[in-house]
Amino acid sequence: MHPKQAQAPEVAVAYHSAWTRGQMDSAASYLAPDVVCHAPAGTLNGREAVRALMEPFAAMLTASELLAVYGDDHRALLMYLTASCTVPNAPGAELYRIEDQHIVEIRIIFDRLSFALARGDVVGV
């Protein structure tokens, strides 16, 4: 008997749970070595590049709430809220493509305005 393969939402939630708790070694283990990540700032290639993007963000989190999970065998969509000392309410969403139990592609969407306001780049919206 073969062990049950996790569906994409299970892999995505496990990855999300690990990085939002700052467990970056665990989070990285869900990423394919050649993962491609499409983020608002550009495209990143490879596990180490994605980790370098996520690790500083994860380190500043004070809270994270998973709002919704949807998916099938190969795709998962997560919507969540994160909070830090500088940005108390930052909504985001990530679409994952998963093959052989590893994330091979991520598309990240988040509210950039909340971060721009915290940096003082935008005043009085």
N, CA, C and O atoms as a GROMACS GRO file, in nm:
protein
  500
    1MET      N    1   0.085  -0.118   0.000
    1MET     CA    2   0.000   0.000   0.000
    1MET      C    3   0.090   0.125   0.000
    1MET      O    4   0.185   0.134   0.078
    2HIS      N    5   0.058   0.218  -0.087
    2HIS     CA    6   0.133   0.343  -0.096
    2HIS      C    7   0.078   0.444   0.004
    2HIS      O    8  -0.043   0.448   0.026
    3PRO      N    9   0.165   0.525   0.064
    3PRO     CA   10   0.114   0.629   0.153
    3PRO      C   11   0.034   0.731   0.073
    3PRO      O   12   0.065   0.758  -0.043
    4LYS      N   13  -0.067   0.786   0.135
    4LYS     CA   14  -0.152   0.886   0.069
    4LYS      C   15  -0.070   1.011   0.039
    4LYS      O   16   0.000   1.063   0.126
    5GLN      N   17  -0.078   1.058  -0.084
    5GLN     CA   18  -0.012   1.182  -0.119
    5GLN      C   19  -0.098   1.298  -0.072
    5GLN      O   20  -0.221   1.296  -0.086
    6ALA      N   21  -0.033   1.398  -0.018
    6ALA     CA   22  -0.106   1.518   0.026
    6ALA      C   23  -0.155   1.594  -0.097
    6ALA      O   24  -0.084   1.603  -0.197
    7GLN      N   25  -0.274   1.646  -0.088
    7GLN     CA   26  -0.322   1.734  -0.193
    7GLN      C   27  -0.254   1.869  -0.177
    7GLN      O   28  -0.198   1.900  -0.071
    8ALA      N   29  -0.258   1.948  -0.281
    8ALA     CA   30  -0.190   2.077  -0.281
    8ALA      C   31  -0.225   2.166  -0.162
    8ALA      O   32  -0.135   2.225  -0.103
    9PRO      N   33  -0.353   2.177  -0.122
    9PRO     CA   34  -0.382   2.264  -0.007
    9PRO      C   35  -0.309   2.220   0.121
    9PRO      O   36  -0.269   2.305   0.200
   10GLU      N   37  -0.292   2.092   0.141
   10GLU     CA   38  -0.222   2.044   0.261
   10GLU      C   39  -0.074   2.086   0.259
   10GLU      O   40  -0.020   2.127   0.362
   11VAL      N   41  -0.011   2.075   0.143
   11VAL     CA   42   0.129   2.116   0.129
   11VAL      C   43   0.140   2.268   0.148
   11VAL      O   44   0.229   2.315   0.219
   12ALA      N   45   0.050   2.343   0.085
   12ALA     CA   46   0.054   2.489   0.095
   12ALA      C   47   0.033   2.537   0.238
   12ALA      O   48   0.102   2.628   0.283
   13VAL      N   49  -0.061   2.478   0.308
   13VAL     CA   50  -0.087   2.517   0.448
   13VAL      C   51   0.032   2.482   0.536
   13VAL      O   52   0.068   2.559   0.624
   14ALA      N   53   0.094   2.368   0.513
   14ALA     CA   54   0.211   2.330   0.592
   14ALA      C   55   0.326   2.429   0.568
   14ALA      O   56   0.394   2.469   0.663
   15TYR      N   57   0.348   2.468   0.443
   15TYR     CA   58   0.451   2.567   0.410
   15TYR      C   59   0.419   2.701   0.476
   15TYR      O   60   0.505   2.761   0.541
   16HIS      N   61   0.295   2.747   0.459
   16HIS     CA   62   0.253   2.875   0.517
   16HIS      C   63   0.269   2.873   0.670
   16HIS      O   64   0.320   2.969   0.729
   17SER      N   65   0.226   2.767   0.731
   17SER     CA   66   0.238   2.755   0.877
   17SER      C   67   0.384   2.761   0.922
   17SER      O   68   0.415   2.825   1.022
   18ALA      N   69   0.471   2.695   0.848
   18ALA     CA   70   0.613   2.696   0.885
   18ALA      C   71   0.674   2.835   0.872
   18ALA      O   72   0.739   2.883   0.965
   19TRP      N   73   0.654   2.902   0.757
   19TRP     CA   74   0.720   3.033   0.742
   19TRP      C   75   0.661   3.138   0.833
   19TRP      O   76   0.733   3.226   0.879
   20THR      N   77   0.531   3.132   0.860
   20THR     CA   78   0.473   3.233   0.949
   20THR      C   79   0.512   3.210   1.095
   20THR      O   80   0.496   3.300   1.177
   21ARG      N   81   0.562   3.093   1.128
   21ARG     CA   82   0.616   3.066   1.262
   21ARG      C   83   0.766   3.085   1.267
   21ARG      O   84   0.829   3.061   1.370
   22GLY      N   85   0.825   3.128   1.156
   22GLY     CA   86   0.969   3.152   1.151
   22GLY      C   87   1.051   3.024   1.140
   22GLY      O   88   1.171   3.027   1.165
   23GLN      N   89   0.989   2.914   1.105
   23GLN     CA   90   1.059   2.786   1.090
   23GLN      C   91   1.103   2.771   0.945
   23GLN      O   92   1.046   2.693   0.868
   24MET      N   93   1.207   2.846   0.908
   24MET     CA   94   1.245   2.857   0.769
   24MET      C   95   1.307   2.730   0.711
   24MET      O   96   1.291   2.705   0.592
   25ASP      N   97   1.375   2.650   0.791
   25ASP     CA   98   1.426   2.522   0.739
   25ASP      C   99   1.310   2.432   0.700
   25ASP      O  100   1.312   2.368   0.595
   26SER      N  101   1.210   2.426   0.786
   26SER     CA  102   1.092   2.347   0.757
   26SER      C  103   1.019   2.402   0.634
   26SER      O  104   0.981   2.326   0.546
   27ALA      N  105   1.001   2.533   0.628
   27ALA     CA  106   0.933   2.595   0.514
   27ALA      C  107   1.008   2.564   0.384
   27ALA      O  108   0.945   2.526   0.285
   28ALA      N  109   1.138   2.578   0.385
   28ALA     CA  110   1.218   2.554   0.265
   28ALA      C  111   1.206   2.409   0.217
   28ALA      O  112   1.220   2.383   0.097
   29SER      N  113   1.182   2.316   0.307
   29SER     CA  114   1.172   2.176   0.268
   29SER      C  115   1.049   2.150   0.179
   29SER      O  116   1.043   2.047   0.111
   30TYR      N  117   0.952   2.239   0.178
   30TYR     CA  118   0.834   2.224   0.092
   30TYR      C  119   0.857   2.282  -0.047
   30TYR      O  120   0.777   2.259  -0.138
   31LEU      N  121   0.965   2.356  -0.065
   31LEU     CA  122   0.994   2.421  -0.193
   31LEU      C  123   1.080   2.331  -0.282
   31LEU      O  124   1.177   2.271  -0.234
   32ALA      N  125   1.044   2.322  -0.409
   32ALA     CA  126   1.130   2.252  -0.505
   32ALA      C  127   1.259   2.333  -0.519
   32ALA      O  128   1.256   2.455  -0.507
   33PRO      N  129   1.372   2.267  -0.544
   33PRO     CA  130   1.498   2.341  -0.559
   33PRO      C  131   1.490   2.450  -0.666
   33PRO      O  132   1.554   2.554  -0.652
   34ASP      N  133   1.412   2.428  -0.773
   34ASP     CA  134   1.402   2.525  -0.882
   34ASP      C  135   1.268   2.601  -0.882
   34ASP      O  136   1.220   2.642  -0.987
   35VAL      N  137   1.210   2.619  -0.762
   35VAL     CA  138   1.084   2.691  -0.749
   35VAL      C  139   1.094   2.829  -0.813
   35VAL      O  140   1.200   2.893  -0.808
   36VAL      N  141   0.985   2.874  -0.872
   36VAL     CA  142   0.975   3.008  -0.930
   36VAL      C  143   0.871   3.084  -0.850
   36VAL      O  144   0.760   3.035  -0.828
   37CYS      N  145   0.907   3.204  -0.806
   37CYS     CA  146   0.817   3.285  -0.724
   37CYS      C  147   0.795   3.420  -0.793
   37CYS      O  148   0.889   3.495  -0.817
   38HIS      N  149   0.669   3.447  -0.823
   38HIS     CA  150   0.630   3.575  -0.884
   38HIS      C  151   0.578   3.663  -0.771
   38HIS      O  152   0.468   3.642  -0.720
   39ALA      N  153   0.657   3.760  -0.733
   39ALA     CA  154   0.622   3.852  -0.624
   39ALA      C  155   0.603   3.992  -0.683
   39ALA      O  156   0.648   4.018  -0.795
   40PRO      N  157   0.538   4.082  -0.610
   40PRO     CA  158   0.519   4.218  -0.662
   40PRO      C  159   0.649   4.286  -0.705
   40PRO      O  160   0.648   4.368  -0.798
   41ALA      N  161   0.759   4.254  -0.641
   41ALA     CA  162   0.887   4.319  -0.676
   41ALA      C  163   0.958   4.252  -0.792
   41ALA      O  164   1.059   4.304  -0.840
   42GLY      N  165   0.909   4.137  -0.838
   42GLY     CA  166   0.974   4.068  -0.950
   42GLY      C  167   0.972   3.917  -0.932
   42GLY      O  168   0.914   3.865  -0.836
   43THR      N  169   1.036   3.848  -1.024
   43THR     CA  170   1.039   3.702  -1.023
   43THR      C  171   1.168   3.653  -0.959
   43THR      O  172   1.277   3.701  -0.988
   44LEU      N  173   1.153   3.556  -0.870
   44LEU     CA  174   1.266   3.493  -0.802
   44LEU      C  175   1.277   3.349  -0.848
   44LEU      O  176   1.176   3.282  -0.871
   45ASN      N  177   1.399   3.301  -0.863
   45ASN     CA  178   1.423   3.164  -0.908
   45ASN      C  179   1.504   3.088  -0.805
   45ASN      O  180   1.614   3.130  -0.767
   46GLY      N  181   1.449   2.977  -0.760
   46GLY     CA  182   1.523   2.888  -0.670
   46GLY      C  183   1.483   2.900  -0.525
   46GLY      O  184   1.438   3.005  -0.479
   47ARG      N  185   1.502   2.790  -0.455
   47ARG     CA  186   1.466   2.780  -0.313
   47ARG      C  187   1.534   2.887  -0.228
   47ARG      O  188   1.470   2.949  -0.143
   48GLU      N  189   1.663   2.908  -0.249
   48GLU     CA  190   1.736   3.005  -0.166
   48GLU      C  191   1.688   3.148  -0.189
   48GLU      O  192   1.684   3.228  -0.095
   49ALA      N  193   1.651   3.181  -0.312
   49ALA     CA  194   1.601   3.316  -0.342
   49ALA      C  195   1.466   3.338  -0.273
   49ALA      O  196   1.440   3.446  -0.220
   50VAL      N  197   1.380   3.237  -0.275
   50VAL     CA  198   1.249   3.250  -0.209
   50VAL      C  199   1.269   3.260  -0.058
   50VAL      O  200   1.203   3.340   0.008
   51ARG      N  201   1.359   3.180  -0.006
   51ARG     CA  202   1.386   3.187   0.138
   51ARG      C  203   1.439   3.325   0.176
   51ARG      O  204   1.400   3.381   0.278
   52ALA      N  205   1.526   3.381   0.094
   52ALA     CA  206   1.582   3.514   0.121
   52ALA      C  207   1.474   3.622   0.119
   52ALA      O  208   1.486   3.722   0.190
   53LEU      N  209   1.370   3.603   0.040
   53LEU     CA  210   1.257   3.696   0.039
   53LEU      C  211   1.172   3.680   0.164
   53LEU      O  212   1.135   3.779   0.227
   54MET      N  213   1.140   3.557   0.199
   54MET     CA  214   1.044   3.530   0.306
   54MET      C  215   1.103   3.542   0.447
   54MET      O  216   1.032   3.582   0.539
   55GLU      N  217   1.228   3.509   0.464
   55GLU     CA  218   1.286   3.503   0.599
   55GLU      C  219   1.280   3.636   0.674
   55GLU      O  220   1.239   3.637   0.790
   56PRO      N  221   1.321   3.749   0.614
   56PRO     CA  222   1.312   3.876   0.688
   56PRO      C  223   1.168   3.914   0.720
   56PRO      O  224   1.140   3.968   0.827
   57PHE      N  225   1.077   3.886   0.628
   57PHE     CA  226   0.936   3.915   0.652
   57PHE      C  227   0.883   3.830   0.767
   57PHE      O  228   0.816   3.880   0.857
   58ALA      N  229   0.914   3.702   0.764
   58ALA     CA  230   0.869   3.611   0.871
   58ALA      C  231   0.924   3.655   1.006
   58ALA      O  232   0.855   3.643   1.107
   59ALA      N  233   1.047   3.704   1.009
   59ALA     CA  234   1.111   3.743   1.135
   59ALA      C  235   1.043   3.863   1.200
   59ALA      O  236   1.051   3.880   1.322
   60MET      N  237   0.976   3.946   1.121
   60MET     CA  238   0.912   4.064   1.180
   60MET      C  239   0.765   4.043   1.214
   60MET      O  240   0.701   4.133   1.269
   61LEU      N  241   0.710   3.925   1.184
   61LEU     CA  242   0.569   3.900   1.212
   61LEU      C  243   0.540   3.894   1.361
   61LEU      O  244   0.615   3.835   1.439
   62THR      N  245   0.428   3.955   1.399
   62THR     CA  246   0.378   3.941   1.535
   62THR      C  247   0.252   3.855   1.538
   62THR      O  248   0.213   3.805   1.644
   63ALA      N  249   0.189   3.837   1.422
   63ALA     CA  250   0.069   3.753   1.413
   63ALA      C  251   0.045   3.716   1.268
   63ALA      O  252   0.088   3.785   1.175
   64SER      N  253  -0.026   3.606   1.250
   64SER     CA  254  -0.068   3.563   1.118
   64SER      C  255  -0.198   3.487   1.132
   64SER      O  256  -0.214   3.404   1.222
   65GLU      N  257  -0.292   3.515   1.043
   65GLU     CA  258  -0.421   3.447   1.046
   65GLU      C  259  -0.454   3.397   0.906
   65GLU      O  260  -0.463   3.476   0.812
   66LEU      N  261  -0.472   3.267   0.894
   66LEU     CA  262  -0.511   3.208   0.766
   66LEU      C  263  -0.662   3.225   0.752
   66LEU      O  264  -0.738   3.176   0.834
   67LEU      N  265  -0.704   3.297   0.646
   67LEU     CA  266  -0.846   3.328   0.627
   67LEU      C  267  -0.920   3.227   0.540
   67LEU      O  268  -1.036   3.197   0.566
   68ALA      N  269  -0.854   3.176   0.438
   68ALA     CA  270  -0.920   3.084   0.346
   68ALA      C  271  -0.817   2.998   0.274
   68ALA      O  272  -0.704   3.040   0.250
   69VAL      N  273  -0.860   2.877   0.241
   69VAL     CA  274  -0.777   2.782   0.166
   69VAL      C  275  -0.867   2.717   0.061
   69VAL      O  276  -0.978   2.674   0.091
   70TYR      N  277  -0.816   2.710  -0.060
   70TYR     CA  278  -0.889   2.646  -0.168
   70TYR      C  279  -0.788   2.575  -0.256
   70TYR      O  280  -0.675   2.622  -0.270
   71GLY      N  281  -0.827   2.462  -0.314
   71GLY     CA  282  -0.736   2.398  -0.407
   71GLY      C  283  -0.781   2.262  -0.452
   71GLY      O  284  -0.892   2.216  -0.422
   72ASP      N  285  -0.691   2.198  -0.526
   72ASP     CA  286  -0.715   2.064  -0.578
   72ASP      C  287  -0.584   1.985  -0.566
   72ASP      O  288  -0.503   2.014  -0.479
   73ASP      N  289  -0.564   1.887  -0.652
   73ASP     CA  290  -0.444   1.804  -0.642
   73ASP      C  291  -0.315   1.879  -0.672
   73ASP      O  292  -0.209   1.842  -0.620
   74HIS      N  293  -0.321   1.984  -0.755
   74HIS     CA  294  -0.198   2.049  -0.800
   74HIS      C  295  -0.191   2.200  -0.776
   74HIS      O  296  -0.087   2.261  -0.800
   75ARG      N  297  -0.299   2.259  -0.729
   75ARG     CA  298  -0.300   2.403  -0.703
   75ARG      C  299  -0.363   2.432  -0.569
   75ARG      O  300  -0.453   2.361  -0.524
   76ALA      N  301  -0.314   2.537  -0.505
   76ALA     CA  302  -0.374   2.582  -0.380
   76ALA      C  303  -0.368   2.734  -0.376
   76ALA      O  304  -0.272   2.796  -0.421
   77LEU      N  305  -0.474   2.791  -0.320
   77LEU     CA  306  -0.481   2.935  -0.302
   77LEU      C  307  -0.506   2.963  -0.155
   77LEU      O  308  -0.604   2.914  -0.098
   78LEU      N  309  -0.419   3.040  -0.093
   78LEU     CA  310  -0.433   3.078   0.047
   78LEU      C  311  -0.451   3.228   0.055
   78LEU      O  312  -0.382   3.303  -0.014
   79MET      N  313  -0.543   3.272   0.140
   79MET     CA  314  -0.561   3.414   0.171
   79MET      C  315  -0.538   3.429   0.320
   79MET      O  316  -0.587   3.349   0.400
   80TYR      N  317  -0.462   3.533   0.358
   80TYR     CA  318  -0.424   3.547   0.497
   80TYR      C  319  -0.404   3.693   0.536
   80TYR      O  320  -0.395   3.781   0.451
   81LEU      N  321  -0.398   3.715   0.665
   81LEU     CA  322  -0.360   3.844   0.722
   81LEU      C  323  -0.233   3.825   0.802
   81LEU      O  324  -0.217   3.726   0.872
   82THR      N  325  -0.143   3.919   0.790
   82THR     CA  326  -0.025   3.919   0.876
   82THR      C  327  -0.019   4.052   0.950
   82THR      O  328  -0.080   4.151   0.909
   83ALA      N  329   0.056   4.052   1.059
   83ALA     CA  330   0.076   4.174   1.138
   83ALA      C  331   0.220   4.179   1.185
   83ALA      O  332   0.282   4.077   1.213
   84SER      N  333   0.270   4.302   1.192
   84SER     CA  334   0.403   4.326   1.249
   84SER      C  335   0.394   4.455   1.330
   84SER      O  336   0.289   4.519   1.333
   85CYS      N  337   0.502   4.492   1.392
   85CYS     CA  338   0.501   4.616   1.471
   85CYS      C  339   0.476   4.739   1.383
   85CYS      O  340   0.413   4.835   1.428
   86THR      N  341   0.523   4.736   1.259
   86THR     CA  342   0.507   4.852   1.171
   86THR      C  343   0.383   4.845   1.083
   86THR      O  344   0.330   4.949   1.043
   87VAL      N  345   0.334   4.726   1.052
   87VAL     CA  346   0.217   4.709   0.968
   87VAL      C  347   0.121   4.614   1.039
   87VAL      O  348   0.136   4.492   1.030
   88PRO      N  349   0.023   4.669   1.111
   88PRO     CA  350  -0.064   4.586   1.193
   88PRO      C  351  -0.168   4.503   1.117
   88PRO      O  352  -0.227   4.411   1.174
   89ASN      N  353  -0.190   4.535   0.989
   89ASN     CA  354  -0.291   4.462   0.912
   89ASN      C  355  -0.247   4.456   0.766
   89ASN      O  356  -0.266   4.552   0.692
   90ALA      N  357  -0.189   4.344   0.726
   90ALA     CA  358  -0.140   4.330   0.590
   90ALA      C  359  -0.202   4.206   0.525
   90ALA      O  360  -0.155   4.094   0.548
   91PRO      N  361  -0.307   4.225   0.445
   91PRO     CA  362  -0.367   4.111   0.377
   91PRO      C  363  -0.281   4.063   0.261
   91PRO      O  364  -0.212   4.142   0.196
   92GLY      N  365  -0.285   3.933   0.237
   92GLY     CA  366  -0.209   3.876   0.127
   92GLY      C  367  -0.275   3.750   0.076
   92GLY      O  368  -0.362   3.693   0.141
   93ALA      N  369  -0.231   3.707  -0.041
   93ALA     CA  370  -0.278   3.582  -0.100
   93ALA      C  371  -0.162   3.520  -0.177
   93ALA      O  372  -0.079   3.591  -0.233
   94GLU      N  373  -0.159   3.388  -0.179
   94GLU     CA  374  -0.056   3.316  -0.253
   94GLU      C  375  -0.121   3.201  -0.327
   94GLU      O  376  -0.198   3.123  -0.271
   95LEU      N  377  -0.088   3.190  -0.455
   95LEU     CA  378  -0.131   3.080  -0.538
   95LEU      C  379  -0.011   2.990  -0.560
   95LEU      O  380   0.094   3.034  -0.606
   96TYR      N  381  -0.027   2.863  -0.528
   96TYR     CA  382   0.082   2.765  -0.537
   96TYR      C  383   0.050   2.663  -0.645
   96TYR      O  384  -0.064   2.622  -0.662
   97ARG      N  385   0.154   2.622  -0.718
   97ARG     CA  386   0.146   2.506  -0.806
   97ARG      C  387   0.239   2.402  -0.745
   97ARG      O  388   0.355   2.430  -0.715
   98ILE      N  389   0.187   2.282  -0.727
   98ILE     CA  390   0.259   2.179  -0.652
   98ILE      C  391   0.270   2.053  -0.736
   98ILE      O  392   0.172   2.005  -0.793
   99GLU      N  393   0.391   2.000  -0.742
   99GLU     CA  394   0.418   1.875  -0.810
   99GLU      C  395   0.503   1.787  -0.718
   99GLU      O  396   0.597   1.835  -0.656
  100ASP      N  397   0.470   1.660  -0.711
  100ASP     CA  398   0.545   1.565  -0.629
  100ASP      C  399   0.569   1.616  -0.487
  100ASP      O  400   0.680   1.605  -0.433
  101GLN      N  401   0.464   1.671  -0.427
  101GLN     CA  402   0.467   1.716  -0.288
  101GLN      C  403   0.555   1.839  -0.263
  101GLN      O  404   0.582   1.872  -0.147
  102HIS      N  405   0.599   1.906  -0.368
  102HIS     CA  406   0.682   2.025  -0.352
  102HIS      C  407   0.622   2.143  -0.430
  102HIS      O  408   0.564   2.125  -0.537
  103ILE      N  409   0.638   2.259  -0.376
  103ILE     CA  410   0.590   2.381  -0.440
  103ILE      C  411   0.688   2.416  -0.552
  103ILE      O  412   0.807   2.435  -0.529
  104VAL      N  413   0.636   2.423  -0.675
  104VAL     CA  414   0.720   2.454  -0.790
  104VAL      C  415   0.699   2.596  -0.840
  104VAL      O  416   0.782   2.650  -0.914
  105GLU      N  417   0.586   2.657  -0.801
  105GLU     CA  418   0.560   2.794  -0.842
  105GLU      C  419   0.471   2.863  -0.739
  105GLU      O  420   0.377   2.802  -0.686
  106ILE      N  421   0.502   2.989  -0.712
  106ILE     CA  422   0.424   3.071  -0.618
  106ILE      C  423   0.393   3.204  -0.685
  106ILE      O  424   0.481   3.264  -0.748
  107ARG      N  425   0.271   3.250  -0.672
  107ARG     CA  426   0.232   3.385  -0.713
  107ARG      C  427   0.183   3.456  -0.588
  107ARG      O  428   0.083   3.416  -0.528
  108ILE      N  429   0.254   3.561  -0.548
  108ILE     CA  430   0.223   3.633  -0.425
  108ILE      C  431   0.155   3.766  -0.460
  108ILE      O  432   0.201   3.841  -0.546
  109ILE      N  433   0.046   3.793  -0.390
  109ILE     CA  434  -0.024   3.922  -0.400
  109ILE      C  435  -0.041   3.974  -0.258
  109ILE      O  436  -0.086   3.900  -0.170
  110PHE      N  437  -0.006   4.100  -0.235
  110PHE     CA  438  -0.031   4.158  -0.104
  110PHE      C  439  -0.057   4.307  -0.117
  110PHE      O  440  -0.028   4.367  -0.221
  111ASP      N  441  -0.111   4.364  -0.012
  111ASP     CA  442  -0.145   4.505  -0.008
  111ASP      C  443  -0.018   4.587   0.013
  111ASP      O  444   0.028   4.605   0.126
  112ARG      N  445   0.038   4.636  -0.095
  112ARG     CA  446   0.162   4.715  -0.086
  112ARG      C  447   0.140   4.850  -0.019
  112ARG      O  448   0.233   4.908   0.037
  113LEU      N  449   0.016   4.902  -0.024
  113LEU     CA  450  -0.013   5.032   0.034
  113LEU      C  451   0.014   5.033   0.184
  113LEU      O  452   0.070   5.131   0.235
  114SER      N  453  -0.023   4.929   0.255
  114SER     CA  454  -0.002   4.927   0.400
  114SER      C  455   0.147   4.938   0.433
  114SER      O  456   0.183   5.000   0.533
  115PHE      N  457   0.233   4.879   0.351
  115PHE     CA  458   0.378   4.888   0.374
  115PHE      C  459   0.431   5.025   0.335
  115PHE      O  460   0.518   5.080   0.403
  116ALA      N  461   0.379   5.083   0.226
  116ALA     CA  462   0.420   5.217   0.185
  116ALA      C  463   0.382   5.321   0.289
  116ALA      O  464   0.459   5.412   0.317
  117LEU      N  465   0.263   5.307   0.347
  117LEU     CA  466   0.220   5.398   0.453
  117LEU      C  467   0.312   5.386   0.575
  117LEU      O  468   0.350   5.487   0.634
  118ALA      N  469   0.347   5.264   0.612
  118ALA     CA  470   0.434   5.242   0.729
  118ALA      C  471   0.573   5.303   0.706
  118ALA      O  472   0.635   5.352   0.800
  119ARG      N  473   0.622   5.300   0.582
  119ARG     CA  474   0.754   5.358   0.550
  119ARG      C  475   0.747   5.510   0.534
  119ARG      O  476   0.850   5.577   0.530
  120GLY      N  477   0.625   5.564   0.524
  120GLY     CA  478   0.611   5.708   0.500
  120GLY      C  479   0.623   5.745   0.353
  120GLY      O  480   0.635   5.863   0.320
  121ASP      N  481   0.618   5.645   0.264
  121ASP     CA  482   0.625   5.672   0.120
  121ASP      C  483   0.496   5.736   0.068
  121ASP      O  484   0.497   5.806  -0.033
  122VAL      N  485   0.386   5.712   0.138
  122VAL     CA  486   0.256   5.765   0.100
  122VAL      C  487   0.198   5.831   0.224
  122VAL      O  488   0.206   5.775   0.334
  123VAL      N  489   0.141   5.947   0.207
  123VAL     CA  490   0.084   6.019   0.320
  123VAL      C  491  -0.064   6.042   0.295
  123VAL      O  492  -0.105   6.082   0.186
  124GLY      N  493  -0.144   6.017   0.400
  124GLY     CA  494  -0.287   6.049   0.399
  124GLY      C  495  -0.366   5.996   0.282
  124GLY      O  496  -0.400   6.071   0.190
  125VAL      N  497  -0.396   5.870   0.284
  125VAL     CA  498  -0.475   5.810   0.176
  125VAL      C  499  -0.622   5.822   0.209
  125VAL      O  500  -0.706   5.778   0.132
   0.00000   0.00000   0.00000
